[in-house]
Amino acid sequence: MSVDFVLEAKTREDLGKGASRRLRRAGQIPAIIYGGAKNRKPTSITLEHKDLMKQLENEAFYSHVLTLKVEDKEEQVVLMDLQRHPARVEVLHADFQRVTKSSVLHKKVPLHFINEDTCVGVKMEGGSIQHNATEVEITCKAADLPEFIEIDLLEVHAGSVVHLSDIKAPKGVNLVALGHGDDQAVATVSKPKGDVAEDEEASEEE
């Protein structure tokens, strides 16, 4: 189910490292909004740290068109970058890009693997599943931005590899790596260990 994400923000005039440190001590996060029409300048804003952290708990927040309420105006944006503290659970800075429905985006979205428990290669053939990727780079219009892309493993046999070319991307969504001729592996259903040994023995006999 689609979720509407809304964040309250305020513009900030006090810039620089010292100002940012003061904001963080006060429980706020410095952020920036950029992009949009050619004559639009970047806008420096502040967000409440606790509000952003709560939204980040939802995976869809990272690949969703968001609403930023900046005082008396609303901005449609996507989250493009987060700077996190290396040791604490804390966000230090956030970057947002303005979008319209026709804006073309270049983003990473999560991969959701379904039917793993009933996968033929696992349930019937005793194999095991390995995820080679958890997200994928895509390009699409903002109106077509998916929250995630599903990969159905139901009929994948042991010893098989699922590649990007096997993914059925949503309408209007292009997989960047495929466009560059790179058909990456995203999941593998490994054979049981005994089968691997038998294969090696058979190869030696040959």
N, C-alpha and C positions, 0 to 999 in steps of 0.2 A: 504494500500500500504506500502510495506517495505521501510524503510528509512536507509540510510547509515550514521552512526554517526562517526565523526572524530574529535579528539581533539589533539591539539598541546601541547607538554609537554617538560620539560627540566629536566635533572638529577640534583640532589642537593647533595652536600657534607656536607654543614653546617646544622647539625642536632640539636635537642634539643628544649626545650620550647621557649627559647629566640629567636632562629633562626626562629621558626614558627611564633612568634608574629611579627617579622620584615617582614616576607613574607606577612602576612595578611595586615599589614599597607601599603604595596606596591601594594595591589590589587591582590595578588597571594594566592594560596592554597597549603599547603603541602599535599602530597598524597604518596601512596605506591603501587607497583605492586608486587604480590607474586604468587607462584605456578609455574606450568609448569614442565619441566623435573626435576628429583630429584636433580641434581647438580646445578640447577639455584638458585641463591640467590635473595632475595627481592631487588627491586630497588626503591630508594627514588626519588620522582620527585616533580615538581611544575607545577601547572596549573594556567591559568588566571581565576580569579574568575568570571568575567563577561561572559567569554566563557562557563564555566561550567553551570552557572545559566541559560543561554539561552538554553542550551541543556536539562536541567532538566525540562523545560516547556513542553517538549514532554513526555507523559507518557511512550512511548515505550523505552525511553532511559534506564529505570530501568530494563527492561527485554529483552535486545538486546545484541548481540555481537558487541562490539565497536572496533574502531581502534584508538589506541594511537600512535601518531607520536612522538617518543622520540628522538629528534635531528635527526640523520640520519637513525634511525631504526623504524620499525613499529611493534607494539604489538597488537595481538588480545586478547581482555579482556572482562570481564563482571564486572559491578559495583556490589560490594558485601556489601558495607557499606558506609554511610555518617554520619559524625558528624556535627550536626547543632548547631548554636548559640541558646541558650534558649529563647532569647528575640528579636533578630534581624533576618531579612531575610538574613542569611549569612551561608555559609558552612565553617566549620573549618578544616575538613580533609576528605579525600576520600580513600577508599580501592578498588583496582581492582585485579581481579584474571586472570592470563593468561589462555587461553583456546586454544584447537584445536577443529576440528569438532567432534572428538571422545571423548573429555573430558566430563565426567559425572558431571552434575551440580545439586546443591540443592539450589533452589531459590523460592522466592515468586513472583507470577505474578498476575496482576489485573484480576478481574472478570468483564465482560461486560454483562449487562442484556439487552436483546433485546425484542421487541414487548410488552413492558409494557403497552402502551396505548391501545393495542388491545387484551390484556390478557382477556380470557373468564371470569375469576373470578372478573375482574374489570369492563369491559365493559358491560357484560351481567348480572352479579350477584351482582354488587355494592360493591365488596370488595376493599381492599387496599393492596398495596405491601409494605412489609418491607424487607430491605436487612439485613441479619444476618451476612454477610461477604462481604468484598470488594476485597479480594485477597485470594490466595490459595497457599500452599506450594507444589512444584512439584520436581520431579527428572527426568532428561532427558539428552541426549547428547546435546552438544552445537549446533550442526547442527539442532536439533529439537526444540530448545527453542522458545516457542510461545511468541508473544508480549502481548497477553491476551488470556483468555478463555471465550467463549461466552456461555451464558445460555439463552435459548429460553423460555420465559414465556407465549407464545401465548395460549397454551391449558391447562394452570394451573387453576384449579377451586378454588373458594373461600373455605377457610377452609383447603387448602392443603399446605404442606411444601415441598420445594425442597431441597433434600439432595445431598451430594457429589456424591453418587452413581447414581444420576440422570444426572450427567454431562457427556457429551460425550467428553472425553479428546482427543486432537489431537494425531495422531500416534506417538508412541515413548515416550509419556508423561505419567508419573505415579503420582497419587495424594498421597502424603505422608501419610495423616491422614487415608485414606482408607487402606493403607498397614498396619497400626497399629490397624485396626479394629474400627476406629472412624469415623462413618458416620455422619459428622456434617451437621447441617442445614445451608443453604446458603441464602435462601429466603423463605418468608411466604406470602401467600395471605390470609389475614384475612377476616372473614365474616363481613357483615354489623353489626353495633351494635344491631339493632333490632333482627337480627337472633340469636345473642349471648344470648340476653335476653329470646327469645322464647325457646332456647335450655335449659337454666337454669330452666325455668318454667316447661318444659316437664320433666326434671330430678326430680324436686321436686314432681310433681304429681305421677311419678312412685314410 
